[in-house]
């Protein structure tokens, strides 16, 4: 037993020496190592006590599911619970600090507190210092990268594309495209992602890279934040390999010089092992701190609003149109709905369809297709919500560029969807064949579907969970549907639904389509053996669907869409887009 223990101790010592000798460089390993060429950053925590209020951790909608009255929500739970008590630690650049503990013991909370992202908690006492200064969000962004517990990446982009878009958003605006591309290639090489660089990232639904590779992509996203400090060994050819090895040796020597006087056992041990080899290096090969070109503050200016918008809209379109199964499913859905309704009203030819049949067709044309669009938009927004929250919190871009990219980036998909739905149903149902009537009808359908899309965006950004968004949008859509003027005449509505009908985009779509199809047309109404011609305008007047000019329907729907768009922007701007798991 003693012999085995002795052998284990010897093996452990050999491993420690091996690790110390290969902190910066190893001849036999093909791995690429990160080295730090700037000043040594120090993170220090002194006597930290952090506590949370359990009542604030339970969302109001979960309280409602337990049938608890608002006045009783905080009763019995309004006392603070300590999560971190008397914590002290000190870690410097180049060190690895492992935090171990059971689930729920505050490990993630500690990282959130360090990175100024604490939610629902309060620092009771203690200090968090970065280079001797109190931690602030601005200081954290300059010195600390936070790789979160869960990967939040767009599944349909490849590894290279994911890192490329991040590089365009995070690297200084003075960087050229070639420099950004080179930086992405370096990170891919450093993280050993070369073999999967052109593979989709994927998720639990989309097949892509492995879980470990996806984790390394998330790390790469954070590494791209600091381009102020990483280098690697380039093994593409012998010349580059020798040059980068010399560079790494010089940087490691400079680093050890900088930390020589630190009271830290790890670096003292490493120095003892490395000093002899350092003394053998010619001084001309060492890089002095004066020769290190650290970027000036002006070099750290990130891309502007317009650049952020162009990058985000290209990223969104690339991700959306890579999801071919979803696009095909929604396209087939629109086509099937259009063909089914069209064939239901097909075959009239020269025989005039009855007024009520035509009215029902027009109402369904505007009210049936928006609902699946709404469900699709909400599901998609909530799937991207966690990523949006983290990227906004990291300062990768602001809410404005993302807002415009989202609004405009969905237009190509929206246009294709409406074309697939609107054209077959119009001609199969044998509606008025004149080009102007077709264009006006198609434009009306286009606007009402887009209006429903903006309503879904607002609900998805305002409410914290997928189910709550579904509930809210269902309530709104059904209210607009019932007050649309077909289920019950607008004249017969009492005060509340009458006011709802004024903001119902389905009502204005129905009124506009009825005016397009009936104004200027004479209908023959048969009573027994007698046929009486009646002007379509008179029928619309009787149903109170002709009290406004046709352009008013377009103006009102556009105004409602703009209102939802403004509400959507305000939600993005002032409501934290946390994922469902974090609420």
GIVENZI-V767322 format. One record per run of one state. SS is the DSSP state (H for helix, E for strand, L for the rest). FROM is the first residue (numbers start at 0). LEN is the number of residues. If there is no record, write none. Layout:
ss=SS from=FROM len=LEN
ss=SS from=FROM len=LEN
//
This chain:
ss=L from=0 len=1
ss=H from=1 len=20
ss=L from=21 len=20
ss=E from=41 len=12
ss=H from=53 len=4
ss=L from=57 len=2
ss=H from=59 len=6
ss=L from=65 len=4
ss=H from=69 len=3
ss=L from=72 len=7
ss=E from=79 len=13
ss=L from=92 len=14
ss=H from=106 len=8
ss=L from=114 len=6
ss=E from=120 len=10
ss=L from=130 len=2
ss=E from=132 len=2
ss=L from=134 len=2
ss=H from=136 len=7
ss=L from=143 len=14
ss=E from=157 len=1
ss=H from=158 len=12
ss=L from=170 len=6
ss=H from=176 len=14
ss=L from=190 len=3
ss=H from=193 len=3
ss=L from=196 len=3
ss=E from=199 len=1
ss=L from=200 len=10
ss=H from=210 len=13
ss=L from=223 len=14
ss=H from=237 len=21
ss=L from=258 len=6
ss=H from=264 len=16
ss=L from=280 len=2
ss=H from=282 len=3
ss=L from=285 len=11
ss=H from=296 len=4
ss=L from=300 len=4
ss=H from=304 len=18
ss=L from=322 len=1
ss=H from=323 len=21
ss=L from=344 len=10
ss=H from=354 len=13
ss=L from=367 len=1
ss=H from=368 len=25
ss=L from=393 len=5
ss=H from=398 len=11
ss=L from=409 len=1
ss=H from=410 len=18
ss=L from=428 len=6
ss=H from=434 len=28
ss=L from=462 len=3
ss=H from=465 len=17
ss=L from=482 len=7
ss=H from=489 len=3
ss=L from=492 len=2
ss=H from=494 len=8
ss=L from=502 len=2
ss=H from=504 len=14
ss=L from=518 len=3
ss=E from=521 len=6
ss=L from=527 len=2
ss=E from=529 len=6
ss=H from=535 len=7
ss=L from=542 len=7
ss=H from=549 len=25
ss=L from=574 len=5
ss=H from=579 len=3
ss=L from=582 len=1
//
